[in-house]
Amino acid sequence: MSRNPEVKWAERADKVYITVLLPDSKNAKVNLEPEGVFTLSANAGADNNLYELKLDLYDKVNVEESKISIGVRNIVCVLEKAEKVWWKKLLRGEGKAPHYIKVDWDKWVDEDEENGPGDIDLGGMDFSSFGNMGGMDGSGMDDFEDSSDDEEQEVTKPSEQDMNKADGNAKQAEQGAGTMEKKETDVST
């Protein structure tokens, strides 16, 4: 039996951002159809569980212009809408979205704020086109490599001057605490 991965989404007038949270996924097969049908199948986890997802998106998409990045922690898809209009919701049909689909507040912009900040910074992920993927049969999937860009972080080592300053501040705090204790002792006697 397959499981559903957690999905986060956000949109702009021309794009829909879908992030599938699936760490260490293997054998990922993703397909997007022009009518707005998005399907995913992958194995993940210590037990190599099967995860499957089928989303009937609210409207049509441009498959050739849409992009995907399969990373170490998640699968990020930038779907180009066929028409540049805001959708009322992610999925077509009536009713509430399934519990595993959530709004990605980090990427969300309200319709009236869209002219504000530009495109989302996706951290230099290597996006490949859906048009080159081949579909659910897996053809073209061997060309994907895990993008580990999200794993890299720049770490700076504190300078000796910073270390001495922090050490001096700690000594001052200790001295101040000792003075406070002494004053409290004097008052109580």
Disulfide bonds with the S-S distance in Angstrom:
none
